[in-house]
Amino acid sequence: MANNSRRKFIRDLGSTAALIGAAPLAGLAAEPGRRVLLHPEKRVSANDKIRIAGIGMGIMGFGDVSCALKVPGVELVAVADLYDGHLDKAKSVYGNHLYTTRDYREILERKDVDAVIIATPDHWHDTQSIAALEKGKAVYCEKPMTQQIEEGHKVIATQQRTKGILQVGSQRVSSVAMAEARRRYQAGDIGRLNLVEAKIDRHSALGAWQYSIPTDASPKTIDWDTFLKDTAKMPFDPVRFFRWRNYQAYGTGVPGDLFVHLITGLHFITGSKGPNRIFASGNLVQWQDGRDVPDLMVAIFEYPETPEHPAFQMQLRVNFADGGGGGEYTRLIGTEGVMEMGWNDFTIKQHRLPKAPGYGGWDTYNTFTQSEQEAFVKNYMSKYSEADRAQAKSEEIKYHSPAGYDDRLDHFTNFFESIRNGKPMVEDATFGLRAAGPALAVNESYFKKKLIQWDPEKMKIK
C-alpha cells in the first residue's frame, strides 16, 4: 500500500483504534492544605500498527524511541545515525531485524515508515523535518524546533502546505499537571499574573553537557562531513560531535536546551503568543573547555497585555557553575497567590490581602498624637467592617500525578492520536516557533549585547 494511502487508512480506523492522551481530570475538589491526585484517562489498545523510525540515536533519540514504543500499536522499523556505535546499540536494544543507516534520506524513502522521531543536533532539525513532511511522514521533532528563527517559518510553511503532522518534543504540555495548572490559572486562583521567575542551576560535568566520548570515535566510525552540514569545515573532532550543545554552530546553548521548556510551559498555561521585549546577560564562568556559549545566562522577557493575559515580566536563569549544588524552580506569581511548578506536579499557595490596610507597626500612625490616633481608629472602624478587617487565611493545595506517570508517554500518545484520527496536535510547528523564537532571540541579545524587540504575532525580530 502506498505510504500516503496507508496513513489515510490508519486515520480512517481512528474511531475504533484511537489512543487517549491527557484527559479531563476528575475529583479535583479539595480542602486547603490537602494533596490532589490527578488522573490521566485510561488508554485503549490499537488494533493497527504505526511504524516509526528514529533519526538521531543519541540520549534523546533512545529515550524518545523507547517511550514511543510503550504506546500500543507502535512498531520501530529503522533508525539513522552518523555514529556506527549508535546503530549497533540500537540493534542490541530493539532487535537485529532493525534497518540501520547513516543516511536519514534512506529512511524517508521507505514505504513502511509512517512517522519519524527527529532527535539530531539542533542545526539539522529544520532540514530533516521539512524533508520528512515532503515525503508524507508524520514528524516528532525534539525541541527547539529549529536552530534559527527564519528556519522555523520554513517549517511552518511546509507543514501548512503539506497538511502534515509535526509535533515538537517539549513533552510537559501534554502533562495532566500542566493541563490542570492551566485550568487553575484561568480560574483566577493566583489573581492577576504579574511575574514569572524560573531557574535551572546545575553543578556537575554531565549537567554542563560534558558527555562521555566513546573510545572508538574516529573518521571511520563517524560521518563527520555530514554532521558539519553547512557549517565551517574543520578536521574531525569527536568533542564537537558528542558535545555539540557547547557550540553555536550546531546547538542553541542554554536558551534552546532549557529556556525553551520554560517558555513552552508558560505559553501553554497562559495562552500567550510571546513577549515583545527580550534582554539577556551572562558569562562563561567555569567550563573553559573550548565551548563558545555561556554557562551562566539570565534573561528578562516583557509580555504585553493581551486578551489572554495581563502584562507581566518573566525572569529566567541558568547557572552551570552553581557551587551551592544546583536546583530549580518555576513560579507564576499573581496578586492573590503563587503557582509553583514541579515536573508533573504543582502547588498553589494563596494569600489574599484583606480589604482593610491595617495600621500600626512600621506606619505613620505611630507618629500621630494620641488624640489623632483615637480619631483615626474611630474613622477606620467605621470605614471597614469586621469582615474587611479580618486577616485572610493563607491556603495551600498540591496537585500531583500518579506514581510512575510519564508526561512524555502522553505526548507521544497525542502524537500518534493525531496520525490515527486527525486530532489537533498539542504542539504544532507554529506553537513550536512561538516557544523557540524568544529563546533564540535570547542568544541574539547576548551575543550582540542589545535589547531585542520581538513581534509575537509575526514571530520575528523587529
Buried (B, 14 or more C-beta within 10 A) or exposed (E): EEBEEBBEEBBBBBEEBBBBBBBEBEEBEEEEEEEBBBBBBEBEEBEBBBBBBBBBBBEBBBBBBBBBBEBBBBEBBBBBBBBBBBBEBBBEBBEEEBBBBBEBEBBBEBEBBBBBBBBBBBBBBBBBBBBBBEBBBBBBBBBBBBBBBEBBBBBBEBBEEBEBBBBBBBBBBBBBBBBBBBBBBEEEBBBEBBEBBBBBBBBEBEEBBBBEEBEEBEEEBBBBEEBBEEEEEEEBBBBBBBBBBBBBBBBBBBBBBBBBBBBBBBBBBBBBBBBBBBBBEBEBEBBEBEBEBBBBBBBBBBBBEBEEBBEBBBBBBBBBBBEEEBEBEBBBBBBBBBBBBBBBBBBBBBBBEEEBEEBEEEEEBEEBEEEEBEEBBEEBEEEBEEEEBEEEEEBBBBBBBEEEBBBBBBBBBBBBBBBBBEBEBBBBBBBBBBBBBBBBBBBBBBBEEEEBEBEBEEBBBE
